[in-house]
């Protein structure tokens, strides 16, 4: 498994996980800007059946603004993606981008201050649903 995300196993359904992580992110200052139902989209566009897979685009406006002031191209990495899916063992997985890995792809050390602020908040939201 990749090491660019922060992940937990959620004891409940995908629908319950989406509600819980949305609330937990809100509690730490992140809102959900986008929601993509990948399974429904693939079914509609190319008639492929797959297990449910949800992508949420989470954003903390204050941190996003600071980041864009430091690095205008940071928008390529925003919003912070959160995925919810069922693994092969039938467990509900909630995973979100690790800001450390995301910013590691950008040659701008000034962004580390945002990582230091964002990563603990995202981890706190993930911990809150376990």
N, CA, C and O atoms as CSV, one atom per row, in Angstrom:
chain,resi,resn,atom,element,x,y,z
A,1,UNK,N,N,0.843,-1.191,0.000
A,1,UNK,CA,C,0.000,0.000,0.000
A,1,UNK,C,C,0.882,1.247,0.000
A,1,UNK,O,O,1.973,1.260,0.571
A,2,UNK,N,N,0.392,2.269,-0.640
A,2,UNK,CA,C,1.122,3.524,-0.762
A,2,UNK,C,C,1.284,4.212,0.594
A,2,UNK,O,O,0.508,3.987,1.523
A,3,UNK,N,N,2.310,5.053,0.678
A,3,UNK,CA,C,2.585,5.766,1.919
A,3,UNK,C,C,2.427,7.273,1.740
A,3,UNK,O,O,3.199,8.055,2.296
A,4,UNK,N,N,1.445,7.669,0.977
A,4,UNK,CA,C,1.184,9.093,0.809
A,4,UNK,C,C,-0.152,9.489,1.419
A,4,UNK,O,O,-0.644,10.599,1.218
A,5,UNK,N,N,-0.726,8.551,2.172
A,5,UNK,CA,C,-1.994,8.830,2.833
A,5,UNK,C,C,-1.965,8.452,4.295
A,5,UNK,O,O,-1.067,7.748,4.759
A,6,UNK,N,N,-2.966,8.933,5.014
A,6,UNK,CA,C,-3.185,8.580,6.411
A,6,UNK,C,C,-4.507,7.818,6.424
A,6,UNK,O,O,-5.513,8.313,5.916
A,7,UNK,N,N,-4.511,6.621,7.001
A,7,UNK,CA,C,-5.638,5.708,6.824
A,7,UNK,C,C,-6.119,5.138,8.144
A,7,UNK,O,O,-5.348,4.972,9.089
A,8,UNK,N,N,-7.425,4.839,8.189
A,8,UNK,CA,C,-7.981,4.098,9.315
A,8,UNK,C,C,-9.063,3.157,8.814
A,8,UNK,O,O,-9.640,3.353,7.745
A,9,UNK,N,N,-9.321,2.135,9.609
A,9,UNK,CA,C,-10.447,1.239,9.368
A,9,UNK,C,C,-11.607,1.778,10.191
A,9,UNK,O,O,-11.469,2.014,11.391
A,10,UNK,N,N,-12.748,1.971,9.544
A,10,UNK,CA,C,-13.929,2.510,10.208
A,10,UNK,C,C,-14.882,1.374,10.501
A,10,UNK,O,O,-15.158,0.547,9.632
A,11,UNK,N,N,-15.382,1.330,11.712
A,11,UNK,CA,C,-16.299,0.273,12.126
A,11,UNK,C,C,-17.733,0.680,11.782
A,11,UNK,O,O,-18.493,1.113,12.648
A,12,UNK,N,N,-18.082,0.537,10.526
A,12,UNK,CA,C,-19.414,0.902,10.064
A,12,UNK,C,C,-19.440,0.920,8.550
A,12,UNK,O,O,-18.478,0.522,7.893
A,13,UNK,N,N,-20.545,1.383,8.006
A,13,UNK,CA,C,-20.736,1.396,6.559
A,13,UNK,C,C,-20.017,2.583,5.914
A,13,UNK,O,O,-19.555,3.500,6.593
A,14,UNK,N,N,-19.940,2.534,4.605
A,14,UNK,CA,C,-19.361,3.643,3.854
A,14,UNK,C,C,-20.175,4.914,4.090
A,14,UNK,O,O,-19.611,5.994,4.262
A,15,UNK,N,N,-21.488,4.781,4.099
A,15,UNK,CA,C,-22.353,5.942,4.322
A,15,UNK,C,C,-22.112,6.557,5.697
A,15,UNK,O,O,-22.032,7.777,5.836
A,16,UNK,N,N,-21.997,5.697,6.715
A,16,UNK,CA,C,-21.733,6.191,8.079
A,16,UNK,C,C,-20.352,6.834,8.153
A,16,UNK,O,O,-20.177,7.857,8.816
A,17,UNK,N,N,-19.380,6.245,7.483
A,17,UNK,CA,C,-18.018,6.788,7.483
A,17,UNK,C,C,-17.996,8.179,6.855
A,17,UNK,O,O,-17.316,9.078,7.350
A,18,UNK,N,N,-18.737,8.353,5.772
A,18,UNK,CA,C,-18.774,9.653,5.114
A,18,UNK,C,C,-19.348,10.725,6.044
A,18,UNK,O,O,-18.818,11.833,6.123
A,19,UNK,N,N,-20.411,10.394,6.732
A,19,UNK,CA,C,-21.007,11.341,7.681
A,19,UNK,C,C,-20.030,11.667,8.805
A,19,UNK,O,O,-19.830,12.833,9.144
A,20,UNK,N,N,-19.424,10.634,9.378
A,20,UNK,CA,C,-18.521,10.833,10.525
A,20,UNK,C,C,-17.281,11.635,10.141
A,20,UNK,O,O,-16.888,12.544,10.871
A,21,UNK,N,N,-16.653,11.309,8.994
A,21,UNK,CA,C,-15.425,12.026,8.639
A,21,UNK,C,C,-15.748,13.454,8.220
A,21,UNK,O,O,-14.948,14.357,8.463
A,22,UNK,N,N,-16.900,13.677,7.599
A,22,UNK,CA,C,-17.305,15.034,7.243
A,22,UNK,C,C,-17.465,15.878,8.509
A,22,UNK,O,O,-16.999,17.016,8.564
A,23,UNK,N,N,-18.123,15.316,9.521
A,23,UNK,CA,C,-18.297,16.028,10.797
A,23,UNK,C,C,-16.968,16.245,11.506
A,23,UNK,O,O,-16.717,17.323,12.044
A,24,UNK,N,N,-16.116,15.222,11.510
A,24,UNK,CA,C,-14.817,15.323,12.189
A,24,UNK,C,C,-13.933,16.366,11.512
A,24,UNK,O,O,-13.229,17.115,12.189
A,25,UNK,N,N,-13.963,16.421,10.195
A,25,UNK,CA,C,-13.189,17.436,9.478
A,25,UNK,C,C,-13.723,18.833,9.771
A,25,UNK,O,O,-12.950,19.775,9.944
A,26,UNK,N,N,-15.040,18.963,9.826
A,26,UNK,CA,C,-15.646,20.261,10.153
A,26,UNK,C,C,-15.180,20.738,11.528
A,26,UNK,O,O,-14.908,21.921,11.730
A,27,UNK,N,N,-15.093,19.802,12.462
A,27,UNK,CA,C,-14.665,20.137,13.828
A,27,UNK,C,C,-13.250,20.701,13.881
A,27,UNK,O,O,-12.910,21.421,14.821
A,28,UNK,N,N,-12.413,20.385,12.880
A,28,UNK,CA,C,-11.032,20.894,12.868
A,28,UNK,C,C,-10.821,21.944,11.775
A,28,UNK,O,O,-9.684,22.257,11.424
A,29,UNK,N,N,-11.923,22.489,11.237
A,29,UNK,CA,C,-11.815,23.624,10.331
A,29,UNK,C,C,-11.822,23.317,8.844
A,29,UNK,O,O,-11.521,24.196,8.037
A,30,UNK,N,N,-12.159,22.087,8.459
A,30,UNK,CA,C,-12.191,21.720,7.042
A,30,UNK,C,C,-13.635,21.512,6.597
A,30,UNK,O,O,-14.428,20.876,7.291
A,31,UNK,N,N,-13.956,22.049,5.451
A,31,UNK,CA,C,-15.257,21.796,4.849
A,31,UNK,C,C,-15.088,20.911,3.630
A,31,UNK,O,O,-13.983,20.768,3.107
A,32,UNK,N,N,-16.177,20.321,3.179
A,32,UNK,CA,C,-16.148,19.477,1.984
A,32,UNK,C,C,-16.624,20.313,0.795
A,32,UNK,O,O,-17.771,20.757,0.756
A,33,UNK,N,N,-15.735,20.520,-0.165
A,33,UNK,CA,C,-16.057,21.306,-1.353
A,33,UNK,C,C,-16.613,20.446,-2.482
A,33,UNK,O,O,-17.458,20.888,-3.260
A,34,UNK,N,N,-16.126,19.212,-2.558
A,34,UNK,CA,C,-16.545,18.330,-3.647
A,34,UNK,C,C,-16.818,16.938,-3.119
A,34,UNK,O,O,-16.248,16.504,-2.118
A,35,UNK,N,N,-17.713,16.243,-3.825
A,35,UNK,CA,C,-18.001,14.839,-3.521
A,35,UNK,C,C,-18.148,14.119,-4.851
A,35,UNK,O,O,-18.973,14.493,-5.684
A,36,UNK,N,N,-17.349,13.094,-5.040
A,36,UNK,CA,C,-17.405,12.313,-6.270
A,36,UNK,C,C,-17.742,10.871,-5.903
A,36,UNK,O,O,-17.019,10.226,-5.144
A,37,UNK,N,N,-18.833,10.383,-6.446
A,37,UNK,CA,C,-19.210,8.979,-6.297
A,37,UNK,C,C,-18.608,8.266,-7.507
A,37,UNK,O,O,-19.212,8.222,-8.580
A,38,UNK,N,N,-17.427,7.717,-7.322
A,38,UNK,CA,C,-16.685,7.120,-8.429
A,38,UNK,C,C,-17.455,5.953,-9.045
A,38,UNK,O,O,-17.523,5.837,-10.269
A,39,UNK,N,N,-18.032,5.093,-8.215
A,39,UNK,CA,C,-18.755,3.927,-8.729
A,39,UNK,C,C,-19.922,4.361,-9.613
A,39,UNK,O,O,-20.110,3.811,-10.698
A,40,UNK,N,N,-20.698,5.330,-9.168
A,40,UNK,CA,C,-21.845,5.808,-9.958
A,40,UNK,C,C,-21.381,6.471,-11.254
A,40,UNK,O,O,-22.001,6.294,-12.303
A,41,UNK,N,N,-20.303,7.225,-11.179
A,41,UNK,CA,C,-19.791,7.906,-12.369
A,41,UNK,C,C,-19.297,6.904,-13.401
A,41,UNK,O,O,-19.585,7.042,-14.590
A,42,UNK,N,N,-18.550,5.889,-12.951
A,42,UNK,CA,C,-18.048,4.885,-13.886
A,42,UNK,C,C,-19.190,4.070,-14.497
A,42,UNK,O,O,-19.144,3.707,-15.672
A,43,UNK,N,N,-20.198,3.791,-13.700
A,43,UNK,CA,C,-21.357,3.064,-14.225
A,43,UNK,C,C,-22.048,3.886,-15.311
A,43,UNK,O,O,-22.399,3.365,-16.370
A,44,UNK,N,N,-22.237,5.161,-15.037
A,44,UNK,CA,C,-22.934,6.035,-15.983
A,44,UNK,C,C,-22.110,6.271,-17.251
A,44,UNK,O,O,-22.653,6.247,-18.356
A,45,UNK,N,N,-20.805,6.499,-17.098
A,45,UNK,CA,C,-19.970,6.899,-18.237
A,45,UNK,C,C,-19.490,5.729,-19.084
A,45,UNK,O,O,-19.466,5.819,-20.311
A,46,UNK,N,N,-19.101,4.617,-18.428
A,46,UNK,CA,C,-18.533,3.509,-19.203
A,46,UNK,C,C,-19.142,2.156,-18.838
A,46,UNK,O,O,-18.599,1.111,-19.198
A,47,UNK,N,N,-20.265,2.176,-18.125
A,47,UNK,CA,C,-21.011,0.968,-17.773
A,47,UNK,C,C,-20.149,-0.084,-17.063
A,47,UNK,O,O,-20.211,-1.274,-17.373
A,48,UNK,N,N,-19.351,0.382,-16.112
A,48,UNK,CA,C,-18.508,-0.503,-15.303
A,48,UNK,C,C,-19.102,-0.587,-13.895
A,48,UNK,O,O,-19.444,0.429,-13.290
A,49,UNK,N,N,-19.215,-1.802,-13.393
A,49,UNK,CA,C,-19.666,-2.003,-12.014
A,49,UNK,C,C,-18.459,-2.142,-11.110
A,49,UNK,O,O,-17.533,-2.900,-11.401
A,50,UNK,N,N,-18.476,-1.402,-10.006
A,50,UNK,CA,C,-17.422,-1.535,-9.009
A,50,UNK,C,C,-18.017,-1.257,-7.640
A,50,UNK,O,O,-19.097,-0.680,-7.517
A,51,UNK,N,N,-17.290,-1.678,-6.618
A,51,UNK,CA,C,-17.737,-1.403,-5.249
A,51,UNK,C,C,-17.781,0.104,-5.023
A,51,UNK,O,O,-17.100,0.863,-5.713
A,52,UNK,N,N,-18.588,0.535,-4.050
A,52,UNK,CA,C,-18.645,1.977,-3.746
A,52,UNK,C,C,-17.255,2.553,-3.457
A,52,UNK,O,O,-16.426,1.922,-2.801
A,53,UNK,N,N,-17.028,3.745,-3.955
A,53,UNK,CA,C,-15.758,4.455,-3.771
A,53,UNK,C,C,-16.090,5.937,-3.846
A,53,UNK,O,O,-16.515,6.434,-4.890
A,54,UNK,N,N,-15.895,6.640,-2.738
A,54,UNK,CA,C,-16.237,8.056,-2.624
A,54,UNK,C,C,-14.961,8.874,-2.477
A,54,UNK,O,O,-14.059,8.499,-1.728
A,55,UNK,N,N,-14.888,9.983,-3.185
A,55,UNK,CA,C,-13.789,10.938,-3.024
A,55,UNK,C,C,-14.394,12.249,-2.530
A,55,UNK,O,O,-15.277,12.819,-3.171
A,56,UNK,N,N,-13.908,12.716,-1.385
A,56,UNK,CA,C,-14.325,14.011,-0.835
A,56,UNK,C,C,-13.169,14.992,-0.984
A,56,UNK,O,O,-12.018,14.644,-0.721
A,57,UNK,N,N,-13.466,16.192,-1.395
A,57,UNK,CA,C,-12.461,17.253,-1.477
A,57,UNK,C,C,-12.592,18.160,-0.271
A,57,UNK,O,O,-13.515,18.971,-0.197
A,58,UNK,N,N,-11.668,18.026,0.680
A,58,UNK,CA,C,-11.727,18.793,1.930
A,58,UNK,C,C,-10.829,20.021,1.838
A,58,UNK,O,O,-9.747,19.973,1.252
A,59,UNK,N,N,-11.294,21.120,2.425
A,59,UNK,CA,C,-10.519,22.356,2.370
A,59,UNK,C,C,-10.650,23.141,3.669
A,59,UNK,O,O,-11.735,23.274,4.235
A,60,UNK,N,N,-9.524,23.649,4.118
A,60,UNK,CA,C,-9.478,24.599,5.214
A,60,UNK,C,C,-9.165,25.940,4.559
A,60,UNK,O,O,-8.033,26.149,4.123
A,61,UNK,N,N,-10.133,26.856,4.476
A,61,UNK,CA,C,-9.931,28.097,3.716
A,61,UNK,C,C,-8.709,28.899,4.152
A,61,UNK,O,O,-7.988,29.439,3.314
A,62,UNK,N,N,-8.477,28.979,5.446
A,62,UNK,CA,C,-7.336,29.752,5.954
A,62,UNK,C,C,-6.021,29.153,5.454
A,62,UNK,O,O,-5.150,29.873,4.965
A,63,UNK,N,N,-5.887,27.840,5.579
A,63,UNK,CA,C,-4.652,27.189,5.147
A,63,UNK,C,C,-4.506,27.226,3.624
A,63,UNK,O,O,-3.402,27.407,3.110
A,64,UNK,N,N,-5.613,27.056,2.908
A,64,UNK,CA,C,-5.560,27.117,1.443
A,64,UNK,C,C,-5.093,28.496,0.985
A,64,UNK,O,O,-4.261,28.602,0.084
A,65,UNK,N,N,-5.616,29.537,1.591
A,65,UNK,CA,C,-5.215,30.887,1.230
A,65,UNK,C,C,-3.735,31.118,1.509
A,65,UNK,O,O,-3.019,31.669,0.673
A,66,UNK,N,N,-3.282,30.699,2.676
A,66,UNK,CA,C,-1.854,30.857,3.009
A,66,UNK,C,C,-0.983,30.094,2.022
A,66,UNK,O,O,0.043,30.601,1.569
A,67,UNK,N,N,-1.393,28.885,1.695
A,67,UNK,CA,C,-0.616,28.073,0.769
A,67,UNK,C,C,-0.544,28.687,-0.613
A,67,UNK,O,O,0.516,28.693,-1.238
A,68,UNK,N,N,-1.660,29.203,-1.094
A,68,UNK,CA,C,-1.673,29.818,-2.421
A,68,UNK,C,C,-0.854,31.105,-2.461
A,68,UNK,O,O,-0.315,31.469,-3.506
A,69,UNK,N,N,-0.762,31.790,-1.326
A,69,UNK,CA,C,0.089,32.976,-1.269
A,69,UNK,C,C,1.564,32.587,-1.358
A,69,UNK,O,O,2.373,33.332,-1.911
A,70,UNK,N,N,1.908,31.430,-0.817
A,70,UNK,CA,C,3.292,30.966,-0.845
A,70,UNK,C,C,3.658,30.275,-2.155
A,70,UNK,O,O,4.811,30.307,-2.585
A,71,UNK,N,N,2.663,29.649,-2.783
A,71,UNK,CA,C,2.926,28.837,-3.981
A,71,UNK,C,C,1.669,28.820,-4.840
A,71,UNK,O,O,0.738,28.066,-4.558
A,72,UNK,N,N,1.633,29.638,-5.879
A,72,UNK,CA,C,0.436,29.786,-6.699
A,72,UNK,C,C,0.023,28.472,-7.361
A,72,UNK,O,O,-1.167,28.261,-7.595
A,73,UNK,N,N,0.956,27.598,-7.663
A,73,UNK,CA,C,0.654,26.317,-8.303
A,73,UNK,C,C,0.137,25.264,-7.319
A,73,UNK,O,O,-0.191,24.149,-7.723
A,74,UNK,N,N,0.063,25.612,-6.043
A,74,UNK,CA,C,-0.434,24.678,-5.033
A,74,UNK,C,C,-1.859,24.224,-5.343
A,74,UNK,O,O,-2.276,23.149,-4.912
A,75,UNK,N,N,-2.597,25.028,-6.079
A,75,UNK,CA,C,-3.955,24.677,-6.454
A,75,UNK,C,C,-4.045,23.343,-7.184
A,75,UNK,O,O,-5.108,22.724,-7.197
A,76,UNK,N,N,-2.962,22.893,-7.785
A,76,UNK,CA,C,-2.942,21.581,-8.424
A,76,UNK,C,C,-3.113,20.461,-7.414
A,76,UNK,O,O,-3.511,19.353,-7.776
A,77,UNK,N,N,-2.818,20.735,-6.154
A,77,UNK,CA,C,-2.887,19.734,-5.097
A,77,UNK,C,C,-4.117,19.917,-4.204
A,77,UNK,O,O,-4.332,19.134,-3.279
A,78,UNK,N,N,-4.913,20.934,-4.472
A,78,UNK,CA,C,-6.060,21.226,-3.620
A,78,UNK,C,C,-7.356,20.821,-4.309
A,78,UNK,O,O,-7.389,20.786,-5.539
A,79,UNK,N,N,-8.415,20.514,-3.583
A,79,UNK,CA,C,-8.452,20.361,-2.128
A,79,UNK,C,C,-7.790,19.060,-1.691
A,79,UNK,O,O,-7.385,18.244,-2.519
A,80,UNK,N,N,-7.688,18.883,-0.383
A,80,UNK,CA,C,-7.120,17.651,0.173
A,80,UNK,C,C,-8.136,16.519,-0.031
A,80,UNK,O,O,-9.274,16.608,0.430
A,81,UNK,N,N,-7.723,15.480,-0.709
A,81,UNK,CA,C,-8.649,14.380,-0.979
A,81,UNK,C,C,-8.768,13.420,0.190
A,81,UNK,O,O,-7.796,13.087,0.867
A,82,UNK,N,N,-10.008,12.990,0.395
A,82,UNK,CA,C,-10.348,11.953,1.372
A,82,UNK,C,C,-11.087,10.885,0.582
A,82,UNK,O,O,-12.011,11.195,-0.170
A,83,UNK,N,N,-10.684,9.621,0.749
A,83,UNK,CA,C,-11.377,8.540,0.051
A,83,UNK,C,C,-12.014,7.590,1.056
A,83,UNK,O,O,-11.493,7.363,2.148
A,84,UNK,N,N,-13.153,7.046,0.653
A,84,UNK,CA,C,-13.887,6.093,1.485
A,84,UNK,C,C,-14.262,4.930,0.578
A,84,UNK,O,O,-14.890,5.118,-0.464
A,85,UNK,N,N,-13.870,3.725,0.986
A,85,UNK,CA,C,-14.149,2.555,0.166
A,85,UNK,C,C,-14.142,1.305,1.030
A,85,UNK,O,O,-13.782,1.353,2.206
A,86,UNK,N,N,-14.541,0.196,0.443
A,86,UNK,CA,C,-14.513,-1.086,1.125
A,86,UNK,C,C,-13.357,-1.899,0.545
A,86,UNK,O,O,-13.247,-2.063,-0.670
A,87,UNK,N,N,-12.489,-2.411,1.440
A,87,UNK,CA,C,-11.359,-3.206,0.958
A,87,UNK,C,C,-11.791,-4.653,0.685
A,87,UNK,O,O,-12.957,-5.005,0.860
A,88,UNK,N,N,-10.846,-5.475,0.259
A,88,UNK,CA,C,-11.153,-6.860,-0.100
A,88,UNK,C,C,-11.614,-7.698,1.090
A,88,UNK,O,O,-12.243,-8.739,0.904
A,89,UNK,N,N,-11.313,-7.260,2.298
A,89,UNK,CA,C,-11.747,-7.961,3.505
A,89,UNK,C,C,-13.119,-7.494,3.991
A,89,UNK,O,O,-13.609,-7.966,5.017
A,90,UNK,N,N,-13.736,-6.570,3.258
A,90,UNK,CA,C,-15.054,-6.071,3.625
A,90,UNK,C,C,-15.027,-4.953,4.661
A,90,UNK,O,O,-16.072,-4.575,5.190
A,91,UNK,N,N,-13.841,-4.419,4.955
A,91,UNK,CA,C,-13.728,-3.329,5.930
A,91,UNK,C,C,-13.926,-1.986,5.228
A,91,UNK,O,O,-13.541,-1.817,4.071
A,92,UNK,N,N,-14.529,-1.037,5.937
A,92,UNK,CA,C,-14.662,0.321,5.421
A,92,UNK,C,C,-13.375,1.073,5.737
A,92,UNK,O,O,-12.961,1.157,6.893
A,93,UNK,N,N,-12.755,1.614,4.710
A,93,UNK,CA,C,-11.483,2.329,4.840
A,93,UNK,C,C,-11.717,3.816,4.598
A,93,UNK,O,O,-12.399,4.204,3.649
A,94,UNK,N,N,-11.146,4.633,5.460
A,94,UNK,CA,C,-11.130,6.082,5.262
A,94,UNK,C,C,-9.662,6.480,5.187
A,94,UNK,O,O,-8.880,6.193,6.093
A,95,UNK,N,N,-9.306,7.137,4.105
A,95,UNK,CA,C,-7.912,7.517,3.895
A,95,UNK,C,C,-7.882,8.944,3.387
A,95,UNK,O,O,-8.751,9.358,2.619
A,96,UNK,N,N,-6.879,9.698,3.818
A,96,UNK,CA,C,-6.740,11.071,3.342
A,96,UNK,C,C,-5.294,11.358,2.999
A,96,UNK,O,O,-4.372,10.733,3.524
A,97,UNK,N,N,-5.118,12.305,2.117
A,97,UNK,CA,C,-3.777,12.665,1.677
A,97,UNK,C,C,-2.943,13.136,2.870
A,97,UNK,O,O,-3.430,13.867,3.733
A,98,UNK,N,N,-1.708,12.714,2.905
A,98,UNK,CA,C,-0.765,13.182,3.916
A,98,UNK,C,C,-0.150,14.472,3.376
A,98,UNK,O,O,0.556,14.438,2.368
A,99,UNK,N,N,-0.404,15.607,4.026
A,99,UNK,CA,C,0.143,16.873,3.522
A,99,UNK,C,C,1.659,16.847,3.373
A,99,UNK,O,O,2.213,17.538,2.518
A,100,UNK,N,N,2.327,16.055,4.200
A,100,UNK,CA,C,3.788,15.941,4.112
A,100,UNK,C,C,4.187,15.386,2.747
A,100,UNK,O,O,5.098,15.907,2.103
A,101,UNK,N,N,3.515,14.346,2.318
A,101,UNK,CA,C,3.818,13.744,1.017
A,101,UNK,C,C,3.420,14.678,-0.119
A,101,UNK,O,O,4.139,14.802,-1.110
A,102,UNK,N,N,2.274,15.334,0.028
A,102,UNK,CA,C,1.782,16.231,-1.012
A,102,UNK,C,C,2.756,17.388,-1.234
A,102,UNK,O,O,3.131,17.682,-2.369
A,103,UNK,N,N,3.155,18.032,-0.162
A,103,UNK,CA,C,4.040,19.186,-0.264
A,103,UNK,C,C,5.464,18.758,-0.621
A,103,UNK,O,O,6.240,19.550,-1.154
A,104,UNK,N,N,5.799,17.508,-0.326
A,104,UNK,CA,C,7.123,16.993,-0.685
A,104,UNK,C,C,7.372,16.988,-2.180
A,104,UNK,O,O,8.520,16.915,-2.621
A,105,UNK,N,N,6.310,17.065,-2.960
A,105,UNK,CA,C,6.451,17.089,-4.420
A,105,UNK,C,C,6.705,18.499,-4.946
A,105,UNK,O,O,6.944,18.686,-6.139
A,106,UNK,N,N,6.652,19.485,-4.063
A,106,UNK,CA,C,6.812,20.887,-4.460
A,106,UNK,C,C,8.113,21.420,-3.875
A,106,UNK,O,O,8.396,21.228,-2.692
A,107,UNK,N,N,8.891,22.080,-4.696
A,107,UNK,CA,C,10.167,22.625,-4.245
A,107,UNK,C,C,9.958,24.024,-3.655
A,107,UNK,O,O,10.323,25.036,-4.253
A,108,UNK,N,N,9.351,24.044,-2.445
A,108,UNK,CA,C,9.129,25.313,-1.756
A,108,UNK,C,C,9.118,25.032,-0.256
A,108,UNK,O,O,8.071,24.704,0.302
A,109,UNK,N,N,10.270,25.158,0.404
A,109,UNK,CA,C,10.361,24.857,1.839
A,109,UNK,C,C,9.439,25.695,2.712
A,109,UNK,O,O,9.134,25.295,3.835
A,110,UNK,N,N,8.989,26.837,2.232
A,110,UNK,CA,C,8.104,27.701,3.021
A,110,UNK,C,C,6.770,27.016,3.305
A,110,UNK,O,O,6.077,27.387,4.252
A,111,UNK,N,N,6.406,26.031,2.504
A,111,UNK,CA,C,5.137,25.335,2.699
A,111,UNK,C,C,5.148,24.414,3.920
A,111,UNK,O,O,4.091,23.971,4.369
A,112,UNK,N,N,6.326,24.126,4.457
A,112,UNK,CA,C,6.412,23.225,5.615
A,112,UNK,C,C,5.608,23.747,6.798
A,112,UNK,O,O,5.073,22.955,7.574
A,113,UNK,N,N,5.512,25.055,6.950
A,113,UNK,CA,C,4.732,25.613,8.066
A,113,UNK,C,C,3.262,25.221,7.935
A,113,UNK,O,O,2.589,24.994,8.940
A,114,UNK,N,N,2.763,25.140,6.707
A,114,UNK,CA,C,1.374,24.726,6.502
A,114,UNK,C,C,1.189,23.242,6.783
A,114,UNK,O,O,0.171,22.828,7.336
A,115,UNK,N,N,2.168,22.456,6.402
A,115,UNK,CA,C,2.127,21.013,6.707
A,115,UNK,C,C,2.066,20.824,8.215
A,115,UNK,O,O,1.284,20.019,8.721
A,116,UNK,N,N,2.900,21.574,8.925
A,116,UNK,CA,C,2.950,21.461,10.383
A,116,UNK,C,C,1.615,21.819,11.031
A,116,UNK,O,O,1.304,21.346,12.124
A,117,UNK,N,N,0.834,22.650,10.358
A,117,UNK,CA,C,-0.482,23.026,10.886
A,117,UNK,C,C,-1.577,22.067,10.401
A,117,UNK,O,O,-2.446,21.674,11.178
A,118,UNK,N,N,-1.534,21.696,9.134
A,118,UNK,CA,C,-2.606,20.891,8.538
A,118,UNK,C,C,-2.551,19.427,8.951
A,118,UNK,O,O,-3.588,18.830,9.242
A,119,UNK,N,N,-1.368,18.843,8.980
A,119,UNK,CA,C,-1.276,17.402,9.232
A,119,UNK,C,C,-1.887,16.997,10.569
A,119,UNK,O,O,-2.655,16.035,10.605
A,120,UNK,N,N,-1.583,17.689,11.675
A,120,UNK,CA,C,-2.204,17.294,12.939
A,120,UNK,C,C,-3.726,17.451,12.941
A,120,UNK,O,O,-4.429,16.673,13.585
A,121,UNK,N,N,-4.230,18.449,12.226
A,121,UNK,CA,C,-5.681,18.635,12.157
A,121,UNK,C,C,-6.343,17.481,11.406
A,121,UNK,O,O,-7.365,16.951,11.844
A,122,UNK,N,N,-5.759,17.101,10.285
A,122,UNK,CA,C,-6.300,15.986,9.513
A,122,UNK,C,C,-6.212,14.683,10.307
A,122,UNK,O,O,-7.140,13.875,10.299
A,123,UNK,N,N,-5.081,14.491,10.991
A,123,UNK,CA,C,-4.922,13.277,11.803
A,123,UNK,C,C,-5.931,13.267,12.949
A,123,UNK,O,O,-6.464,12.215,13.302
A,124,UNK,N,N,-6.190,14.434,13.525
A,124,UNK,CA,C,-7.174,14.527,14.614
A,124,UNK,C,C,-8.564,14.112,14.118
A,124,UNK,O,O,-9.293,13.416,14.824
A,125,UNK,N,N,-8.926,14.536,12.915
A,125,UNK,CA,C,-10.224,14.146,12.345
A,125,UNK,C,C,-10.273,12.658,12.107
A,125,UNK,O,O,-11.288,12.021,12.389
A,126,UNK,N,N,-9.204,12.092,11.597
A,126,UNK,CA,C,-9.157,10.650,11.359
A,126,UNK,C,C,-9.236,9.876,12.669
A,126,UNK,O,O,-9.957,8.883,12.770
A,127,UNK,N,N,-8.494,10.336,13.668
A,127,UNK,CA,C,-8.529,9.673,14.986
A,127,UNK,C,C,-9.921,9.738,15.609
A,127,UNK,O,O,-10.322,8.819,16.323
A,128,UNK,N,N,-10.652,10.807,15.347
A,128,UNK,CA,C,-11.964,11.004,15.951
A,128,UNK,C,C,-12.991,9.979,15.477
A,128,UNK,O,O,-13.995,9.763,16.156
A,129,UNK,N,N,-12.763,9.348,14.337
A,129,UNK,CA,C,-13.748,8.401,13.822
A,129,UNK,C,C,-13.379,6.958,14.106
A,129,UNK,O,O,-14.100,6.045,13.704
A,130,UNK,N,N,-12.293,6.746,14.777
A,130,UNK,CA,C,-11.857,5.364,15.077
A,130,UNK,C,C,-12.462,4.864,16.364
A,130,UNK,O,O,-12.206,3.730,16.768
